[in-house]
């Protein structure tokens, strides 16, 4: 865990998007009222208690960010639910203002809120 939270360091870098096995599960699967592509990322070397696969919903239209992701262990159980929120366009670039991580097994919820430099 990162600083005693529900986040792992790998979550912060969206490490699962860099795994070699990526599979498009749906070209249009709405999530949070947005048209999304549903992507499955499979971990080539899952560790016990870690993520074996992650299913994420990625907005089709700009800014193409993740609106939700579910991380599963090797048994197919949901370990974490990841919800980025409040994407803002600041000085011409999209920036994430808040991320929520939920742990269904413990009932834990952690938010990371970023101080965005607004003009």
Order of alpha helices (4+ residues) and beta strands (2+ residues): alpha-beta-beta-beta-beta-beta-beta-beta
